[in-house]
């Protein structure tokens, strides 16, 4: 059994992960971590997730819990994830990271730590989204420089970063296929007298509304026709299932930084 810890256990994704773990016979939830200040520290994590009592109490200190898990799944916030990475590296643990909004410095540090531990990090753990990444790459290769590319994403009103990490990765997939560097061609929203569109650019647009789980569309617009590749998430269950699948996959890896394309064999 792969002993699995959940960081952010009381959050929406944390609870979903604990509940969905029952579908993975090779995994067992052995640790649940929340901020030390949380009123839910000490609660039974199974009951918290609506999955029945599991005897794993929510703790407030990852360091003291490190001996109880082999892989930590982290869907928290950037600063918490950065701290958790250091603890897991020191403790010889593996990590599956779904946190978005890491700074450039935090991402650089993650790459360094990947030389001494195994990490799966992805902007989206949905199998469908990762298939979409591949489809966007193929479409960009087919259309080449003869289309305008725009990425439109929508999420719930509580999401704090924009564009979503998934939207950025979709843009990167298109840009890489066209031998462009996304940081050189990305345009985030438009306002005022923007001038004529540069075909080399890739536009990003973000919607935040109500309880939208997640929607992403990449538009390839050419003269006289338009192709749209869309993924819509109906619940967070698919994200949880993908992250748990990644935890099972990384359990026998020693070092390296991977993503869901690696987990799914899409490289």
C-alpha positions as CSV (number, residue, x, y, z in Angstrom):
1,X,0.0,0.0,0.0
2,X,1.2,3.5,-0.9
3,X,0.8,5.7,2.2
4,X,-0.6,9.0,1.0
5,X,-0.8,12.3,2.8
6,X,-3.1,15.1,1.9
7,X,-2.0,18.8,2.4
8,X,-5.0,21.1,2.6
9,X,-7.2,18.2,3.8
10,X,-10.1,20.5,4.8
11,X,-10.3,22.3,1.4
12,X,-12.5,21.4,-1.5
13,X,-9.9,19.4,-3.2
14,X,-8.5,17.9,0.0
15,X,-11.9,16.5,0.9
16,X,-12.4,15.2,-2.7
17,X,-9.1,13.4,-2.6
18,X,-9.8,11.7,0.7
19,X,-13.2,10.6,-0.6
20,X,-11.9,9.4,-4.0
21,X,-9.0,7.4,-2.5
22,X,-11.4,4.6,-1.8
23,X,-11.4,3.8,-5.5
24,X,-7.6,3.2,-5.5
25,X,-6.8,-0.1,-3.8
26,X,-3.1,0.5,-3.9
27,X,-3.4,3.8,-2.0
28,X,-4.3,4.5,1.6
29,X,-4.8,7.9,3.2
30,X,-2.4,7.9,6.1
31,X,-2.0,11.7,6.9
32,X,-4.2,14.8,6.6
33,X,-2.6,18.2,7.1
34,X,-4.2,21.7,7.5
35,X,-2.9,25.0,8.7
36,X,-2.0,24.8,12.4
37,X,-4.6,27.6,13.1
38,X,-7.4,25.7,11.5
39,X,-10.4,24.9,13.8
40,X,-10.5,21.5,12.0
41,X,-7.2,20.2,13.4
42,X,-8.1,17.1,15.3
43,X,-11.1,16.2,13.3
44,X,-11.4,12.8,11.6
45,X,-10.5,13.4,8.0
46,X,-12.8,10.7,6.6
47,X,-15.8,12.3,8.4
48,X,-14.7,15.7,7.1
49,X,-14.7,14.4,3.6
50,X,-18.1,12.7,4.0
51,X,-16.5,9.3,3.5
52,X,-17.1,7.9,7.0
53,X,-14.6,7.6,9.9
54,X,-11.1,6.6,8.8
55,X,-9.2,7.2,12.0
56,X,-6.8,9.6,10.3
57,X,-7.0,12.9,12.3
58,X,-6.3,16.2,10.7
59,X,-2.9,17.5,11.9
60,X,-1.4,21.0,11.8
61,X,2.3,20.1,11.4
62,X,3.7,18.5,8.3
63,X,7.1,17.9,9.8
64,X,5.8,15.7,12.6
65,X,3.5,13.8,10.1
66,X,6.2,13.1,7.6
67,X,7.0,9.7,8.9
68,X,3.4,8.5,8.2
69,X,3.3,8.9,4.4
70,X,5.3,8.1,1.3
71,X,3.7,10.6,-1.1
72,X,2.1,14.0,-0.3
73,X,-0.6,15.4,-2.5
74,X,-0.7,19.2,-2.2
75,X,-3.5,21.4,-3.5
76,X,-2.9,24.4,-1.3
77,X,-1.4,27.9,-2.0
78,X,2.0,28.7,-3.4
79,X,3.8,29.7,-0.1
80,X,2.5,26.7,1.7
81,X,3.5,24.4,-1.1
82,X,7.0,25.9,-1.1
83,X,7.4,25.1,2.6
84,X,6.0,21.6,2.1
85,X,8.5,21.0,-0.7
86,X,11.4,21.7,1.7
87,X,10.0,19.4,4.4
88,X,9.4,16.6,1.9
89,X,12.8,16.9,0.4
90,X,14.4,16.8,3.9
91,X,12.3,13.8,4.8
92,X,12.9,11.9,1.6
93,X,9.2,12.0,0.5
94,X,7.6,12.3,-2.9
95,X,5.1,15.0,-3.9
96,X,2.2,15.4,-6.2
97,X,1.5,19.2,-6.6
98,X,-1.7,20.7,-8.0
99,X,-1.0,24.2,-6.6
100,X,-1.0,27.0,-9.2
101,X,0.5,30.5,-8.9
102,X,4.0,29.5,-7.9
103,X,6.5,32.4,-8.5
104,X,9.4,32.0,-10.8
105,X,11.7,31.7,-7.8
106,X,9.5,29.0,-6.2
107,X,9.4,27.1,-9.5
108,X,13.2,27.3,-9.8
109,X,13.6,26.0,-6.3
110,X,11.2,23.1,-7.2
111,X,13.4,22.2,-10.1
112,X,16.5,22.1,-7.8
113,X,14.7,19.9,-5.3
114,X,13.7,17.6,-8.1
115,X,17.3,16.5,-8.2
116,X,16.9,14.9,-4.8
117,X,13.2,13.9,-4.7
118,X,10.4,12.8,-7.2
119,X,7.7,15.4,-8.0
120,X,4.7,15.4,-10.2
121,X,3.5,18.9,-10.8
122,X,0.7,19.8,-13.2
123,X,-1.6,22.8,-13.7
124,X,-4.5,20.3,-14.2
125,X,-4.7,16.6,-13.2
126,X,-7.7,15.8,-15.3
127,X,-7.1,13.1,-17.9
128,X,-9.4,14.9,-20.3
129,X,-7.4,18.2,-19.9
130,X,-4.2,16.4,-20.5
131,X,-5.6,14.9,-23.7
132,X,-6.6,18.5,-24.6
133,X,-3.0,19.6,-24.2
134,X,-2.0,17.0,-26.8
135,X,-4.8,17.9,-29.2
136,X,-3.8,21.6,-29.0
137,X,-0.2,20.7,-29.8
138,X,-1.3,18.7,-32.8
139,X,-3.7,21.4,-34.0
140,X,-1.0,24.1,-33.8
141,X,1.4,21.9,-35.8
142,X,-1.2,21.5,-38.5
143,X,-2.3,25.1,-38.7
144,X,1.1,26.6,-38.3
145,X,1.3,30.4,-38.6
146,X,-2.0,30.6,-40.7
147,X,-4.3,31.1,-37.7
148,X,-4.9,33.4,-34.8
149,X,-4.8,31.6,-31.4
150,X,-6.9,32.7,-28.4
151,X,-7.3,30.9,-25.0
152,X,-10.5,31.5,-23.0
153,X,-11.0,30.1,-19.5
154,X,-13.7,30.3,-16.9
155,X,-13.6,29.4,-13.2
156,X,-15.6,29.9,-10.0
157,X,-15.6,33.3,-8.3
158,X,-13.2,32.1,-5.5
159,X,-10.2,31.4,-7.7
160,X,-7.5,33.9,-6.8
161,X,-5.1,33.7,-9.8
162,X,-5.7,34.4,-13.5
163,X,-5.2,33.2,-16.1
164,X,-5.5,29.7,-14.8
165,X,-2.4,27.5,-14.8
166,X,-4.2,25.2,-17.2
167,X,-4.8,28.1,-19.6
168,X,-1.1,29.0,-19.5
169,X,-0.2,25.4,-20.2
170,X,-2.5,25.3,-23.2
171,X,-0.9,28.5,-24.5
172,X,2.5,26.9,-23.9
173,X,1.5,23.8,-25.8
174,X,0.5,25.9,-28.8
175,X,3.5,28.1,-28.6
176,X,6.0,25.3,-28.3
177,X,4.5,23.5,-31.3
178,X,5.1,26.8,-33.3
179,X,8.6,27.3,-32.0
180,X,7.5,30.4,-30.1
181,X,8.3,31.4,-26.5
182,X,5.0,32.1,-24.7
183,X,6.4,34.9,-22.6
184,X,7.3,36.8,-25.8
185,X,3.9,36.4,-27.5
186,X,1.3,36.2,-24.7
187,X,-1.4,39.0,-24.5
188,X,-3.5,39.1,-21.5
189,X,-6.9,40.7,-22.2
190,X,-7.4,43.7,-24.4
191,X,-8.7,47.2,-23.8
192,X,-8.7,50.5,-25.7
193,X,-7.0,51.2,-28.9
194,X,-4.9,48.0,-29.2
195,X,-4.1,48.2,-32.8
196,X,-4.3,45.4,-35.4
197,X,-3.7,41.9,-34.0
198,X,-0.3,40.4,-34.4
199,X,-0.7,36.9,-35.7
200,X,2.2,35.7,-33.7
201,X,0.5,36.6,-30.4
202,X,-1.6,34.2,-28.3
203,X,-4.4,35.9,-26.4
204,X,-5.7,35.0,-22.9
205,X,-9.1,35.8,-21.4
206,X,-10.4,34.9,-18.0
207,X,-13.9,34.7,-16.7
208,X,-14.7,34.4,-12.9
209,X,-18.3,33.6,-12.1
210,X,-20.4,31.7,-9.5
211,X,-19.5,28.0,-9.1
212,X,-17.9,27.2,-12.5
213,X,-15.6,24.3,-11.9
214,X,-13.4,24.9,-14.9
215,X,-13.8,25.5,-18.7
216,X,-11.0,26.0,-21.2
217,X,-11.3,26.7,-24.9
218,X,-8.4,27.2,-27.4
219,X,-9.6,29.0,-30.6
220,X,-7.7,28.5,-33.9
221,X,-9.2,31.1,-36.2
222,X,-8.2,31.2,-39.8
223,X,-9.6,33.0,-42.9
224,X,-13.1,31.6,-43.4
225,X,-13.1,29.0,-40.6
226,X,-12.5,28.5,-36.9
227,X,-11.6,25.4,-34.9
228,X,-12.3,25.4,-31.1
229,X,-10.9,22.7,-28.7
230,X,-12.9,22.8,-25.5
231,X,-12.7,20.9,-22.2
232,X,-15.4,21.4,-19.5
233,X,-15.1,20.0,-16.0
234,X,-18.4,19.1,-14.4
235,X,-17.0,18.3,-10.9
236,X,-13.6,18.2,-9.1
237,X,-13.7,14.4,-9.0
238,X,-11.7,14.1,-12.2
239,X,-8.9,16.3,-10.8
240,X,-8.8,14.1,-7.7
241,X,-8.7,10.9,-9.6
242,X,-5.9,12.2,-11.8
243,X,-3.9,13.3,-8.8
244,X,-4.3,10.0,-7.0
245,X,-3.3,8.2,-10.2
246,X,-0.2,10.4,-10.2
247,X,0.6,9.4,-6.6
248,X,0.4,5.7,-7.5
249,X,2.6,6.3,-10.6
250,X,5.4,8.3,-8.7
251,X,5.6,5.9,-5.8
252,X,8.5,4.0,-7.4
253,X,10.4,7.0,-8.8
254,X,13.4,8.3,-6.9
255,X,14.1,11.7,-8.4
256,X,12.9,14.0,-11.2
257,X,10.2,16.6,-12.0
258,X,7.3,15.1,-14.0
259,X,3.9,16.1,-15.1
260,X,0.6,14.4,-16.1
261,X,1.9,13.9,-19.7
262,X,4.5,11.6,-18.2
263,X,2.0,9.9,-15.9
264,X,-0.3,9.2,-18.9
265,X,2.5,8.2,-21.3
266,X,1.8,11.1,-23.7
267,X,5.4,12.2,-24.2
